[in-house]
Amino acid sequence: MLRLLLWPVTLYVNLVGLLLRLMGRAVGFFAGLVLAALGGLLCCTVIGAVIGIPLGLVGLGLMFKCFW
């Protein structure tokens, strides 16, 4: 049951790990920075917040994962 509930999280972590292996840490950090900034800009509008919040979280996760 827990595995079923956590599969989106594991999918996200595996996807970020794959992107880091393909891009490298420095490029991954800057890509995460761009995604987080773009997500922050999109959050300024109500309609853009639907896309901006997940985009910002993916960017922050990518930047966080680059350190480890």
Residue pairs with C-beta under 8 A, 6 or more apart in sequence:
12 58
12 61
13 65
16 58
16 61
16 62
16 65
17 65
19 28
19 31
19 62
20 28
20 62
20 65
20 66
23 31
25 66
26 66
28 62
28 63
28 65
28 66
29 62
29 63
29 66
31 59
31 62
32 58
32 59
32 60
32 61
32 62
32 63
32 64
32 66
33 59
33 63
34 59
35 55
35 56
35 58
35 59
35 62
36 55
36 56
36 59
36 60
36 63
37 59
38 52
38 55
38 56
38 59
39 51
39 52
39 53
39 54
39 55
39 56
39 57
39 58
39 59
40 52
40 56
41 48
41 52
42 48
42 49
42 51
42 52
42 55
42 56
43 49
43 52
43 53
43 56
44 52
45 52
